Amino acid sequence: MTDVGSPLRTVEPPTAADLDHARHVVAAELAPTPLVRLPLDDLVGADVYAKLETMQPTGSFKVRGALAAVAALGGTDAGVVTASAGNHGLGVAYAATRLGVPVTVVVPANASPAKIDGLRRLGVDPVLHGSSYDDAEVHALALAQRTGAAFVSAYNDPYVIAGQATCLAEVRDQLHGGFTAVVPVGGGGLLAGSVLAAHGPTRAAASPWSSAAARIRVIGVESAASRAVSAAAEAGEITEVEVGPTLADGLAGNLEPGSITPGLAAAHGVEFAAVGEDHITEAVRLLATRCGLIVEGAGAVGLAALLAGTLSPAGPVVLLLTGRNIAAAALSKIIA
């Protein structure tokens, strides 16, 4: 779906009102996830904390943005539609069910039975279409246009970004003072939300979202196999990148046309790092064996960057452990 050369800003970023509404919606539906200290000082030379988004009801932070978007967009009889066989689809299905909004989730016909079963457990019977995510997305967009339903992007949506901002906003309430937030980056929705939680929206200098109370440094970490956001932030426009296989499959893929997320990252001078498969695998293993945490590859890239020595954090480090949805067979192979 990448439109090479498309500008970075064709969608308006969230306003202060969007951020406040998202925080209200998320707080009404989800308890704050724990922030815990990890026993990793000897390995990384810093105080390391983890934000356990693995504890969300769908196993991923994606439910935050989904709740905010469904609450904002799902006010018609047509409801909402999305395309995802992964954490975003689960989040939208959960949010729509909780908020009583009609929902259609389109997934590729070859999506794993486990992911399809996960949607059905949430009361959503997915529409099977095509053989790839792009096929499913094209069909979902066509359904939205035909039915009047609102399409919920996984990351290129101001309400989704506002919902993702609540993750780092919670950390600010849990850990006072300055810290470095290490954020996994795929499409960049969580990164964009984290930037806004750290620095505030430009139109809201005097709001609780401004960073007057704490100095927060935001670092984005991508899989080396898929670096779409950092490439676009550096180039000043959406650029198609080569995407390879990665354990952090939730971060893999190119950006949709007009994606707002790289522009927000560039505007706030976000630093990026990239990690390879060996370090991602080791991070998943350490989190399981030393910390007792099940974390999928996409959620473990922050620790992978620390293990690789690609980050030089000052002060406490907060890793956003974004999801737990790793196949049991894959995890067993890693920790064996």
C-alpha positions as a printed Julia matrix, in Angstrom:
336×3 Matrix{Float64}:
   0.0     0.0    0.0
   3.0     2.3    0.01
   2.72    5.38  -2.19
   6.38    6.27  -2.64
   7.02    9.99  -2.42
   3.79   10.83  -0.62
   4.11   13.68   1.91
   4.51   13.02   5.61
   1.51   15.06   6.7
  -1.87   14.52   5.1
  -3.59   13.59   8.37
  -3.84   16.08  11.21
  -2.16   15.03  14.46
  -4.24   14.59  17.61
  -5.3    17.72  19.45
  -5.22   18.19  23.21
  -8.95   17.42  23.21
  -8.31   14.16  21.33
  -5.65   13.16  23.86
  -7.86   13.98  26.84
 -10.82   12.1   25.33
  -8.63    9.08  24.67
  -7.32    9.05  28.21
 -10.89    9.2   29.56
 -12.07    6.35  27.31
  -9.07    4.14  28.04
  -9.23    4.76  31.79
 -12.9     3.77  31.81
 -12.17    0.42  30.15
  -8.63   -0.6   31.11
  -6.74   -0.63  34.38
  -3.25    0.93  34.19
  -0.72   -1.76  33.33
   2.1    -2.37  35.82
   5.49   -0.69  35.65
   8.08   -3.03  37.15
  11.83   -2.98  37.59
  13.65   -5.75  35.72
  16.69   -7.63  37.15
  18.9    -6.69  34.22
  21.22   -4.02  35.63
  24.26   -6.29  35.35
  23.64   -6.85  31.64
  22.81   -3.35  30.44
  24.4    -1.04  33.0
  21.24    0.93  33.75
  18.1     0.83  35.85
  15.57   -0.87  33.58
  11.82   -0.71  34.03
   9.19   -2.48  31.95
   5.7    -1.25  31.11
   3.75   -4.5   30.95
   1.38   -4.03  28.03
   1.5    -7.82  27.93
  -1.15   -7.65  30.67
  -3.79   -6.06  28.43
  -6.91   -8.17  27.84
  -5.92   -8.76  24.2
  -2.25   -9.25  25.06
  -1.13   -6.04  23.36
  -1.04   -2.24  23.7
  -3.06   -2.0   20.47
  -6.29   -2.12  22.45
  -5.6     1.43  23.68
  -5.72    3.03  20.25
  -8.59    0.79  19.22
 -10.73    1.94  22.15
 -10.05    5.61  21.45
 -10.76    5.25  17.73
 -13.89    3.13  18.08
 -15.28    5.53  20.69
 -14.64    8.49  18.39
 -15.61    6.95  15.04
 -18.21    4.3   15.81
 -21.22    6.54  16.35
 -23.17    5.41  13.27
 -25.2     2.27  12.6
 -22.53    1.19  10.11
 -19.91    0.98  12.88
 -16.24    0.4   12.09
 -14.16   -1.79   9.82
 -10.49   -2.7    9.89
  -8.01   -5.06   8.26
  -5.73   -7.03  10.55
  -5.07  -10.61  11.5
  -2.92   -9.53  14.43
  -2.96   -7.39  17.55
  -4.74   -4.44  15.94
  -7.61   -6.63  14.76
  -7.95   -8.12  18.24
  -7.91   -4.63  19.74
 -10.62   -3.28  17.44
 -12.75   -6.38  17.98
 -12.42   -6.03  21.76
 -13.12   -2.3   21.72
 -16.17   -2.61  19.49
 -17.58   -5.41  21.62
 -17.05   -3.45  24.83
 -18.53   -0.26  23.4
 -21.43   -1.92  21.58
 -20.32   -0.81  18.12
 -20.84   -2.94  14.98
 -17.49   -4.16  13.67
 -16.11   -5.92  10.61
 -12.57   -7.3   10.66
 -11.12   -8.38   7.31
  -8.24  -10.86   7.36
  -6.36  -12.69   4.6
  -7.88  -16.06   3.77
  -4.57  -17.69   4.73
  -4.44  -16.09   8.2
  -3.48  -18.52  10.93
  -6.38  -20.45  12.49
  -5.2   -19.3   15.92
  -5.66  -15.64  14.99
  -9.06  -16.3   13.46
 -10.09  -18.2   16.59
  -8.91  -15.27  18.71
 -11.26  -12.93  16.87
 -14.14  -15.38  17.19
 -13.57  -15.66  20.93
 -14.24  -11.93  21.07
 -17.55  -12.44  19.27
 -16.35  -11.31  15.84
 -16.61  -13.56  12.77
 -13.9   -12.2   10.46
 -14.33  -11.68   6.73
 -11.74  -13.75   4.84
 -10.41  -12.07   1.71
  -7.28  -12.33  -0.43
  -3.91  -13.82   0.33
  -2.11  -10.86   1.93
  -2.63   -7.97   4.31
  -2.72   -5.58   1.35
  -5.57   -7.58  -0.21
  -7.48   -7.52   3.06
  -6.95   -3.78   3.49
  -8.17   -2.96  -0.03
 -11.32   -4.97   0.64
 -11.83   -3.34   4.05
 -11.52    0.13   2.54
 -14.04   -0.81  -0.15
 -16.44   -2.09   2.52
 -16.06    1.14   4.46
 -16.84    3.21   1.38
 -19.84    1.08   0.43
 -21.4     0.8    3.88
 -20.43    4.09   5.48
 -18.47    2.36   8.23
 -15.39    4.14   9.57
 -12.08    2.52   8.63
  -9.73    2.2   11.6
  -6.07    2.27  10.57
  -3.59    0.46  12.75
  -1.46    3.6   13.15
  -2.28    6.39  10.68
  -5.23    7.83  12.57
  -5.29   10.69  15.11
  -7.62    8.85  17.48
  -5.5     5.69  17.39
  -2.38    7.75  18.09
  -4.15    9.53  20.95
  -5.07    6.18  22.45
  -1.5     4.92  22.18
  -0.32    8.09  23.96
  -2.03    6.86  27.13
   0.67    4.2   27.57
   3.5     6.65  28.19
   1.12    9.0   30.01
   0.61    6.22  32.55
   4.37    5.79  32.88
   4.67    9.49  33.69
   2.26    8.95  36.58
   4.13    5.85  37.75
   7.76    7.01  37.47
   8.4    10.59  38.5
  11.3    12.54  37.07
  13.21   12.09  33.84
  13.65    8.8   32.02
  14.35    7.31  28.6
  11.39    5.6   26.94
  12.36    2.88  24.46
   9.51    2.32  22.02
   9.09   -0.49  19.46
   8.33    0.91  15.99
   6.42   -0.69  13.15
   3.92    1.75  11.64
   4.8     4.27  14.33
   1.47    4.76  16.1
   2.91    4.05  19.54
   5.98    6.14  18.78
   3.85    9.11  17.7
   1.66    8.76  20.77
   4.72    8.52  23.01
   6.16   11.71  21.52
   2.91   13.53  22.22
   2.74   12.15  25.76
   6.32   13.3   26.35
   6.2    16.71  24.69
   2.52   17.59  24.31
   0.6    18.6   21.18
   1.79   21.85  19.63
  -1.57   23.5   20.17
  -1.65   22.73  23.88
   1.38   24.27  25.54
  -0.51   24.71  28.82
  -1.98   21.24  29.3
  -1.26   18.18  31.43
   0.27   16.67  28.28
   3.15   19.16  28.22
   6.52   17.93  29.49
   7.06   20.57  32.15
   6.91   18.01  34.96
   9.38   15.52  33.55
  12.13   15.3   30.97
  11.44   12.3   28.78
  13.71   11.11  26.0
  11.98    8.94  23.39
  13.95    6.41  21.33
  12.32    4.33  18.61
  13.57    0.82  17.9
  12.86   -1.03  14.65
  13.71   -4.48  13.42
  16.64   -4.19  11.03
  14.49   -6.19   8.61
  11.88   -3.41   8.35
  12.78    0.27   8.79
   9.92    2.14   7.14
   9.37    4.88   9.74
  13.0     5.9   10.23
  13.53    5.9    6.45
  10.55    8.19   5.93
  11.52   10.46   8.83
  15.01   10.86   7.36
  13.84   11.35   3.76
  10.96   13.69   4.56
   8.54   11.54   2.56
   7.16    8.03   2.5
   9.72    5.7    0.93
   9.3     2.02   0.2
  11.8    -0.15   2.05
  12.79   -3.76   1.66
  11.06   -5.89   4.27
  12.61   -9.17   5.36
  11.51  -11.97   7.67
  11.79  -11.18  11.36
  10.79  -12.57  14.74
   9.37   -9.09  15.33
   6.72   -9.72  12.68
   4.34   -7.26  14.32
   6.72   -4.46  13.27
   7.2    -5.57   9.66
   5.76   -3.77   6.64
   5.73   -0.58   4.64
   3.67    2.52   5.44
   0.31    3.46   4.01
   0.07    6.66   1.92
   0.13    9.91   3.86
   1.23    8.34   7.13
   1.53   10.97   9.84
   3.81    9.03  12.16
   7.23    9.69  10.56
   6.54   13.42  10.45
   5.75   13.54  14.16
   8.92   11.6   14.93
  11.03   13.9   12.75
   9.48   17.06  14.19
  10.49   16.02  17.71
  13.96   14.75  16.83
  13.3    11.15  17.79
  16.38    8.94  17.72
  16.13    5.54  16.04
  17.95    2.27  16.49
  17.69   -1.03  14.63
  18.23   -4.54  15.94
  18.97   -7.86  14.28
  17.4   -11.26  14.79
  20.01  -12.65  17.17
  19.48   -9.85  19.68
  15.68   -9.99  19.35
  15.76  -13.71  20.04
  18.06  -13.25  23.03
  15.79  -10.52  24.41
  12.74  -12.78  24.21
  14.73  -15.55  25.92
  15.99  -13.32  28.74
  12.57  -11.85  29.41
  11.16  -15.36  29.74
  13.95  -17.06  31.68
  15.27  -14.27  33.89
  12.18  -12.08  34.27
   9.34  -14.59  33.93
   7.67  -12.58  31.17
   6.22  -13.85  27.91
   6.92  -11.18  25.29
   6.58  -11.44  21.52
   9.46  -10.44  19.29
   7.98   -7.06  18.43
   7.67   -6.22  22.11
  11.23   -7.25  22.92
  13.14   -5.02  20.48
  13.8    -2.37  23.13
  15.68   -4.82  25.32
  17.37   -6.16  22.19
  18.75   -2.68  21.5
  20.14   -2.45  25.04
  21.76   -5.87  24.72
  23.27   -4.88  21.37
  24.79   -1.74  22.88
  23.13    0.53  20.32
  21.59    2.77  22.99
  23.32    5.07  25.46
  20.58    5.83  27.96
  21.0     8.4   30.7
  19.05    7.69  33.87
  16.27    5.13  34.19
  15.18    3.27  31.06
  11.56    2.29  30.45
  10.98   -0.51  27.97
   7.48   -0.62  26.51
   6.87   -4.38  26.36
   4.08   -4.1   23.86
   2.68   -7.61  23.52
   2.71  -11.26  24.56
   1.19  -12.9   21.48
   3.99  -15.21  20.44
   3.27  -18.73  19.23
   3.93  -21.35  21.9
   6.08  -23.39  19.54
   8.26  -20.39  18.7
   8.73  -19.5   22.37
   9.54  -23.1   23.3
  12.23  -23.23  20.63
  13.8   -19.98  21.9
  13.98  -20.95  25.56
  14.9   -24.61  25.05
